[in-house]
Amino acid sequence: MEMHERKAKAIVALLSDLFEISAVYRQSDRLMFSLSFRFEHKRSLEMIKDRLQTAGYDFRLDEGDDGLLLDINPNPRVKIPVLNIVLFVVTLFTVYFVPVFLRHLGAGATFGQDLRSTFEALAAGEGLVFTAALISILFVHEMGHYIASRRRNIVTSWPFFIPAPNLIGTFGAIIKSKSPFWNRRDLIEVGAAGPIAGWVVAIAWLCYGLSRSVILPLDAFGPGDMVFSMDGESILMRAFTWLLVGSAPQEHFFKLSEAAFAGWVGLLVTAINLLPIGQLDGGHIIYGLARRRQHIMGKIATAGLVLLGFQSPMWWFFAAFGLFFGMSHPPTLDDHRPLSRTATLMGWIALGILVLSFTPVPFR
């Protein structure tokens, strides 16, 4: 009986912001809900259908003069949409192929020779470790959000991975929320779970990769190699590099292994996600901890990104993101519910990760 009640409670959570629930009863192995509209009928129907389908429920809706009857199987099915699978496979390919291709671009006299050089490098194993490392960081990050959302009866999509023709082969991944955040506790737990989980994996790959990285004089680097110094790097990157690789003498620089580079990207992406701006993970967390003061922190962070853009222009893109999508975070349905110890702890851990992982000048 307790399990049935828990399943019914999960469905009620998905309905209650859109409908008044006047009756609930069981019919064989299904549940029946008698519902009355709170808001505009057409939009509410579209939203609840999308929400229940995303959550994996088998259901039927019958609209009558007095309201809506929902007939639903309380046991959702795990079903990953085809689009999510296709995007993941394509992103897997672009993360594997594009960075290697860009490193070998211009190595030959013709484009065909560049492609040949790329395929020879791939056949020799180049790109495999980077792909495994970066995809695992992104996947664990997004699944952290997904699992925390389902734990709090918040319906989200499966992760959408985004392929890209850039230095790392991807723009990352996103999850779309299909239901509102009920309170600030849920907001922090969902917002912080992804960055914390992905950060742990990034640190593991970074430490493994740095143990296989070297310090070389500048003239020992090839045309496609990335040259790293510790100027403008994060606190963690400086500390781990000093412990595992050592200090670079004058005119010497760091050549990171694929695993170390993926770990470095993981720290960078995690810190960006934790900026206290609007709909970024950091915006969720800061709103959960500080409520209305989040918009002030968002403005300060955006101004800081504008200034940092004079050292590394990529920050102007993220400043524009904050300005375009908004620096303030919308309220939850119940902002006055007290935070749990777990949520508070997760929020402060995430902010600590931001401080330790933020890279002021990632590219020059």
N, C-alpha and C positions, 0 to 999 in steps of 0.2 A: 504493500500500500504506500509506503514511504517513497519508493521509486516512482510510482504513478503520480504522486503529489508533486514530486520534484519536476517531472516532465511537464505536468500541467502548469506549474509555476513558471517554467521557462517559456512556455507559449504565451502565458498571460503577460509576461514582461515584453514580448514582442508586439502585443496588441494594445496595451493600456494607454500609450501616448496618442493613439489614433482613434480608439473606440471606447465607448462605455460598454462594459461587459455585464449584461443583465442576468445571464444564466450559463452554467457549465454543467454538462452531464455526459456520462459515458454510454456508448452504444457499441457493444461487442468490444473489439480492440481499438476503437477510435474514440476521439473526444469531439463533442459538439459544443460550439460557443454561439450564444445569441448576442449579437453586437448591435450597438447604435452608433451612428456616425458622430464624431466630435466636430469634424471640419468638412470641407467641400468633398462631396462624394467621389467624384472621378479621380481626383488626386489621391485621396485616401486609399481607394481600391488599387491604384497603380502601385503605391508604395507598399501596401501589405502583400500584394502578390510577389513583387520583387524581393521583399524581405524574406518571406517564407520559402520561396524557391531557392534563394541564396543559402538559406539555412539547411536546405535539403529535405524539407517536409513534403509529403504527399497530401494534398488537400483539395477541397472543393468549396467554392463560395457560391451561395445562393442569395440574391438580393430580393427582398420583398418590400411591401409598402411600409412595414414597421421597422425595417433595419436589415441586418445581414446575418446569415447563418453560415458559420464556418464548420465544415466537417473535415477533421484532420487526423492523420496517423501520428501519434505523439513520438514515434521513433524516427528521427531524421536519418537520412542516408548520406554517407560520405561520397560525394561525386564531384570530381574536379572538372570544370568546364573545358571544352576543347581549346578555346582561345588561350586560356592560361597555360595549358600544356604546350601549345604551339609557340607562344612567346618565350616560354622557358627554354625550349629546344633551340630556337633561333638565337636567344641571348647566349646560350651555352656555346654556340658556334662563333658568334661575333667576339665573345671574350677570348676564345681560343685563337681565332684567326686574325682579327683586326690588329691587336697590339703587335703581333709578330710581323704582319705585313707592313705596318707603319715603321717598324724598326729597320726593315730591309728596303723600304721605299727609297729609290735613288741610288741603291747600291750597284745597280747595273746600268748599262747604257740605254736600255729600253724598258718599257713597262713589262714586257714579256719576261725579260731577265729578272726583274724584281719579283714577279710572281714565282718564277722558277726557284729563285733564292729563298723565297718564303716557304715554299713547299718542301725544299730540302731541309730547312731549319725545323719545320714541323715534323718531318720524318725522323729527325734526330732527337726529338723529344722536347724541343723548345715550346713553351706555352702551356704544357700540361699541368705543371705544378701551380702556375699562376691561375689557371682556370679553376682547378680544384679548390685552391685557397679562396679566391674571390667569390666564387659561387657559393661556397659553404658559409662565408661570412654573411653574404646578402640573404641566403636562404634561412639561416638561423635567426637573423634579425627579424625578417618578416614573419616567420613562424612564431617568434616570441610575441609579436603583436596579435597574431591570429589566435593562439592558444589562450592568451590573457583575455581577449575579447570574448571567446566562447565561454570561458570560465565565469564571466560576469554577464552572460546572456546578452551580449552585444553582437549583432550579426554583422559580419564583415565578409567581403569577398575573399577568395583565395588570392595569393600574391600575383600581381601582374609584373613580370620582368620586362625591362625595356631595353632592347638592343640598340646600339649606337655605334657610329663610325668614328669613335674617339680613342684616346690613348689607352683606355681600359676596356673598350668594347661594349660599354653599357652606361645607361643613365640610372642604373639601380633598379629598384622595384617599389611598387606601391600597393597598398591595400585600401579598398573603398569601404567605408562604413555605411551600412544600410539602416542602422537604427541609432537613436541618440544616445549620448552618454547620460546615465541616470544620475550620477553624482561625481564629486571631485575625487573620491577614492578610486572609482573605476577609471576616471580620466588619467590619473597618475599611473595606475597599475598597467593600463594598456599602453600609455605613452612611453613608459620607462622599460617595459619588459623587452621590447625589441632592441633598443640600443645596448642594454646591459648584456643580453644574450649574444648579440653580434660582436660586441666589444671583447668578450671573453674569448671567442674564437679568433678574432683578429690578433689579440695579444699572443695566443698560442702560435699562430702562424708567424708572427713577427719574431718571436724568440727563436723559433726553429730556423727561420730564414736568416736572421742576423748571425747565427752560428755558422752559416755557410756563405757569408758576405766577406768582402775583402776591401782593403785600402790600397789604392793605386795612384801613381802619378798621373797628372792630367793627360800626358801624351800616350798613356797606355789604354785609354778609352777608345772604343771604336766609334764610327759615325752614328750608329743607332743607339749607343749606350746612354743611359741616363746618369748624369753626374750629380751626386748628392754631397752637400756639405750640411753641417748641423745648424747653419745660420738660418734663423726663422723657423726652426722645427719645434715640435711640441715638447713639453717637459718629459713625457714618457719616451719619445723617440730619442732624445738626447741621452737619457739615463740608460736605456737598454743598449744603445749603440756603444756607449762608453764601457758598459759591463761586458758585452759579448763580442765586440769587435776591437775596441780600443780607440785611442785618439788619433786623428789624422795629422801627420806633420804638415808643415807649410808646403803648399803646392801639391798636396795629396788630397784625394777625395774618396768617398765611399761608393763602391759598386755593389748595389744590393742584389741579392739573389731574387728569383721570382717570388718565393714565399715571403721574403722580407718586404718586397715591393707591394705585394697584395696586402700584407699586414699593415703597411703604412697607409695604403688607400683605405683600408678598413677603419683606421683611427681617424683619418680625415673625414670620411663620410659620416661616421658616428658623431663626430663633433659638430659637423654641419647640421645634422638632424636634431641636435640638442640645443641649437640656438633658440633663444626664447621668443621666437617670432610666430605669430598667428597659428597656422595649422601644421607647423613642424612639430616633431615630438617634444622638443623643448618648450614650445608654446603650450602644449597640453600640460606638461609637468609644472611649469611656472604658474600657470593659471590655477592648477590644482593646489599648489602650495600658497600662492600669494593673491589669488583671485584678481581683483580689479587692478592691482599694481602691475599685473603682467604687461599691460599695454605700454606702461612707462619703460619697462625693461626692454620691450620689443623695439621701441623707438631708439633707445640708447644703443642696442645691438645693431640696428640698421645704420645708425650714424657711424658706429665703429667700423662696419663693413665698408662704408663709403671711403673712410680714411685709409683703411688697409688696402683698398683697391689701387691706391697710388703706388703701392709696393708689389701687389699681385692682382692684376686686373680682373681675375676670376671672381673676386669678392664683389665687384660691381653687379655681376649677374644675380647674386643672392640678395644683395641690397634691393635690386629691382624686383625680385621675387616678393620680398616683404612689402614693398610699396604697392605692387600690383594686387596681390592677394589679401593684403591687409595685415597689419602688425598686431591687431587685437584678437583675442580669442572669445568666441561666444560662450554664454553661460551654459551650465548643465541643467538638467530638469530639477535638481535639488542641490543647489550650491551650499545650503546650510547644514547638510549632513556632515557630522564630524569625520575627519580623516582617521583611518586605521593606522596602527603603528607600522604595519607592513607597507602601506602606501607611502607614508612619510619617509620611511627608511629608503624605499626604492627611489623616491624623488631626490633625496639628498645624495644617494650613490650616483644617480645619473648626472647630477650637477658636478659632482667630483670628477666623473669621467670627462665631462666637458672641459673642465679646467686643465686636467692632465693631458688631454688628447688634442686640444685645439692647436692647429698649425697656423701661426700668423702669416707666414709667407711660404705657401706650398710650392708655387711656381714663380719664376721671375721672367 
